[in-house]
Amino acid sequence: MVERAIIVHCLADARAAAAAAAALGCPVTLSTAPGAATYLGPAWLSTLIARVAEEYPHVAITGLVDCGDRPGYVLAALRQGARRIRFTGRPKVARSLAAAAESCGATLVTGHIETLDLAEHDNDRQSACRRWLAAVQRRKSKGGRTRTR
């Protein structure tokens, strides 16, 4: 199964994604930008999601913290309670990190991710999210794919 996520850069992005998911009645996964845990810190996304979840309590929102190829940030994310973490480093390191994540009840994501990066949609974030989430739902039902990174 291919992971799917909307890359958010600020509270407005997260709100737009949650509003679109609410309108469509579907869950949404919010992700940091590639490697963003290295400059935002692993807890940034969980703080953002907690705030948006208060506004959209009926939407299932999950997070994906992107740690790039930095294993130390993966371990920091685990210590701070992240449940889904992306790692793009060496496979041998990924296997060790996956075992650590599993022991914490978390998941390490290493494969391709289908994404919508809201940095490319400043003018109408919510419409972009709605179109993308609707397309993802259609593709899921047909077994197809969307854009990967």
Protein Blocks (a to p, Z undefined) as FASTA:
>chain_A
ZZdddddfbfklmmmmmmmmmmnopacdddddehklmmnopklmmmmmmmmmmmmmmbcc
dddddehjafklmmmmmmnopabdcdfbdfklmmmmmmmmmmnopacdfbdcddddfklm
mmlmmlmmmmmmmmmmmmmmnopacddZZ
